[in-house]
Amino acid sequence: VVVEEGLAGPEVSLLAVCDGTRVARFPAARDYKPIGEGNTGPNTGGMGSVSPVPDVPDAVADELLERVHLPVVTEMARRGAPFAGVLYAGLMMTPDGPRVLEFNVRFGDPETQALLPRIDDDLVELLSAAADGALPDRPVRVSQDASVAVVLAAEGYPGAPRTGDPIAGLDDAKALGAEVFHAGTARGPDGSIVTAGGRVLAVAATGPGIAEARRRAYAAAELVRFRGRQMRGDIAAGLDGAGPAT
């Protein structure tokens, strides 16, 4: 019998770039794991994401960096194995304070699809500085715009996804100003783009607030079509100043 503490509360992802001693965080992001709306059904790798997260403003993100990321980087350096790269912390904001659910040493997906459109720094220079041990001692610069990313998944996902179906509407989505990130796609025999995995694409858009970014992301995502397409309709719902989504 395994007895563990039950955790309850909204989840948040906080990514930071590390150079072995210094840490520069991105703004908080939130992803949506279950396949179905209202967080129903089996878990996936993520069906969408949003940044910023109203219940985790920059001041809270700074505190999380001090409590979670910096101690890890400091301890790794003390052990003679300094860590340079991206440290991803998956956190749950419980009534008793934040709890770490997981660490990854990579950019998280789909959180990154919501974060990248907001970055005002030169990402290549930032990563180069991390590799060289010369990271600026400040958060990553980002725009004030919000960003929402909506994942389009294949029929059968997260079980056995159907593959090989032609994808239409990619140019139409880009024409609306959306960023279309490819994940489970491939070139078909005729050169067209076809499905080739579970989470096929992520369609991301920015706006002056979460509500507008969400509207733009869904307007573009609706233009992308393939057989059996799965798409949650509630990514970032309830986050436009009304508190965390349920």
GIDACOR-V625777 format. One record per residue. N is the residue number from 1. D_CENTER is the distance of its C-alpha to the mean C-alpha in Angstrom with 2 decimals. Layout:
BEGIN
n	d_center
N	D_CENTER
N	D_CENTER
END
This chain:
BEGIN
n	d_center
1	34.52
2	31.27
3	30.74
4	27.50
5	26.39
6	24.70
7	21.59
8	20.68
9	18.35
10	14.92
11	12.00
12	9.66
13	7.53
14	9.39
15	9.31
16	12.74
17	14.93
18	18.26
19	21.66
20	23.64
21	24.71
22	22.55
23	18.94
24	16.96
25	13.87
26	11.01
27	10.75
28	9.19
29	6.02
30	6.45
31	5.67
32	9.00
33	10.68
34	14.24
35	15.49
36	17.59
37	17.59
38	18.31
39	16.35
40	19.22
41	19.86
42	18.64
43	15.25
44	13.06
45	10.26
46	8.08
47	9.53
48	7.19
49	5.04
50	6.93
51	8.07
52	10.69
53	11.42
54	15.21
55	16.22
56	14.65
57	16.23
58	16.77
59	19.86
60	18.21
61	15.44
62	18.47
63	20.16
64	17.37
65	17.42
66	21.18
67	21.21
68	18.58
69	17.69
70	21.06
71	23.23
72	21.53
73	22.01
74	25.51
75	26.54
76	25.46
77	27.54
78	30.41
79	30.51
80	30.91
81	27.63
82	25.50
83	21.83
84	20.43
85	16.90
86	13.34
87	13.39
88	10.34
89	11.63
90	10.73
91	13.15
92	15.21
93	17.08
94	20.43
95	23.69
96	24.90
97	22.10
98	18.77
99	18.68
100	16.71
101	15.62
102	14.43
103	14.10
104	12.72
105	14.09
106	11.57
107	8.28
108	5.70
109	4.92
110	3.57
111	0.46
112	4.17
113	5.56
114	5.52
115	6.66
116	9.15
117	11.26
118	11.95
119	13.30
120	17.09
121	17.91
122	18.97
123	16.20
124	18.93
125	21.23
126	18.74
127	18.10
128	21.84
129	22.73
130	20.76
131	22.69
132	25.89
133	25.62
134	25.72
135	22.44
136	23.08
137	23.19
138	20.91
139	17.34
140	15.59
141	17.02
142	14.95
143	16.38
144	17.11
145	15.62
146	12.82
147	10.14
148	9.13
149	7.82
150	10.08
151	10.48
152	14.17
153	15.50
154	19.01
155	21.98
156	22.44
157	18.86
158	18.05
159	21.69
160	23.41
161	21.65
162	24.05
163	23.93
164	25.98
165	25.66
166	25.85
167	23.02
168	24.36
169	23.19
170	20.77
171	22.99
172	23.36
173	19.67
174	19.64
175	22.87
176	21.25
177	19.15
178	15.84
179	13.77
180	13.92
181	11.94
182	14.12
183	13.41
184	16.39
185	18.96
186	22.33
187	25.51
188	28.18
189	31.87
190	32.43
191	29.57
192	27.39
193	23.71
194	23.51
195	21.15
196	20.94
197	18.42
198	16.70
199	13.42
200	15.11
201	13.09
202	10.19
203	11.87
204	10.50
205	12.96
206	13.82
207	16.66
208	18.75
209	17.21
210	14.61
211	17.37
212	18.14
213	14.67
214	14.33
215	17.84
216	17.31
217	14.26
218	16.34
219	19.46
220	18.15
221	16.61
222	20.01
223	21.72
224	20.18
225	22.40
226	23.21
227	25.16
228	23.64
229	20.30
230	18.15
231	15.86
232	15.08
233	16.68
234	15.37
235	11.68
236	11.88
237	15.59
238	17.59
239	15.36
240	17.49
241	19.64
242	20.64
243	18.72
244	16.00
245	15.73
246	17.89
END
